[in-house]
């Protein structure tokens, strides 16, 4: 499942990567994928399994976190 925590936190500049890392670790520890803020539904043509409205409780064994920052400061 796909989620995006930045809709809740906004861009926190230098702390953005650390906050996303914490969110990822909490998802793994708590077996709950948080929903994407302010996203109620997706177009039918959108091929990803995005979490909307409510957290999805399921075992999560692996995660990938992309952090894209201002000025081309990007981390995967």
Buried (B, 14 or more C-beta within 10 A) or exposed (E): EEBBBBEEEEEEEEEBBEBBBEBBEEBBEEEBBBBBEEBEEBEEEEEEEBBBEEBBEEEBEEEEBEBEBEEEEEEE
